[in-house]
Amino acid sequence: MSQLTVLQAPGRCLTKIYGRDRKGGIVKRAYDNAALFYSRVHIFEGIDGLFALQGMLQRRQDCCVIHAPPGRWHPGDGELANRRVYAAAELADDRGRFHKPARKGADEFKQRQDVEAGRLRPVTVLPAFEAVPTALVLLDFEKVVLPAGIAWRDDIAYTAAYLRQNNLPDGFHGRRCTYFATSSAADLTKPDLGGDEIRMRLGFMLDRPLTTAEAKRWLADVDGLDRCTLQSNQPIYTAAPVFRDGLQDPMPERLGMLDGEHELVAVPWIEMPRQIERARFTSLGTA
């Protein structure tokens, strides 16, 4: 069985929105910023289960996913939480908002004054989620093009198969996977929808769990891979774009599944460099 943590940001839109301005021109609005989320761990089986979850989430504009499950300091079901996986020394104000410490200049001087006056207090922000190894990878590709003359948006199944065969290590070849044309795949504000660069996510199951560091080292040489989605608390945006004011999605079918001879990707031995242990900083309080 595999799992992903679905985050819900109430009242926020976690995908791109296309609409028209007062003059009729097409405009694009980026993702809303969200700091706190409701969360729910979804457990599913294999590529078929991942495909079903992605199908549900592409219609949920207020949701995204992370790999990290809730940890020991998560406030519990039905409570809003940050998506941190490590403790952090920050400053808290009287309204309970956290501020990252400034490192230099006028901002640092102002924060020091606020601390001395009691308007800000040093705290340790505890992580609500926990970084754990995972046997599921969601691989986002960008700045990759197909051979000359092939329009990738015309056949996204072919595009996914091309990436699986030509951009990924041998262990991925012939493995079942999901594919999803992300919200950046067809930009209506550009006459060519963004050109020939592929914007696609492939989802695979591995035969053993990997840490973020192991996955990044293994896939370090993959051309066009955005390694951010390998991080345990990185938001992976799963919703299709929103189209308003009569605009239509040029890619109405964004999600699919590639068949293969096997389900699990065989992970090779990954030699990791020795880590130098660093002394941990302890702040003056907790939050």
Buried (B, 14 or more C-beta within 10 A) or exposed (E): EBBBBBBBBEEBBBBBBBBEEEEEEBBBBEBBEBEBBBBBEBEBEBBEBBBBBBBEBBEBBBBBBBBBBBBEBBEEEEEBBBBBBEBBBBBBEEEEEBEEBBEEEEEEEEBEEBBEEEEBBBBBBBBBBBBBBBBBBBBBBBEBEBEEEEEBBEEBEEBBBBBBEEBBBEBBBBBBBBBBBBBBBBBBEEEEBBEBBBBBBBBBBBEEBBBBBBBBBBBEEBEBBBBEBBBBBBBBBBBBBBBEEEBEBEBEEBBBBBEBEEBBBEBEEBEEEEEEEEEEEEBEEEB
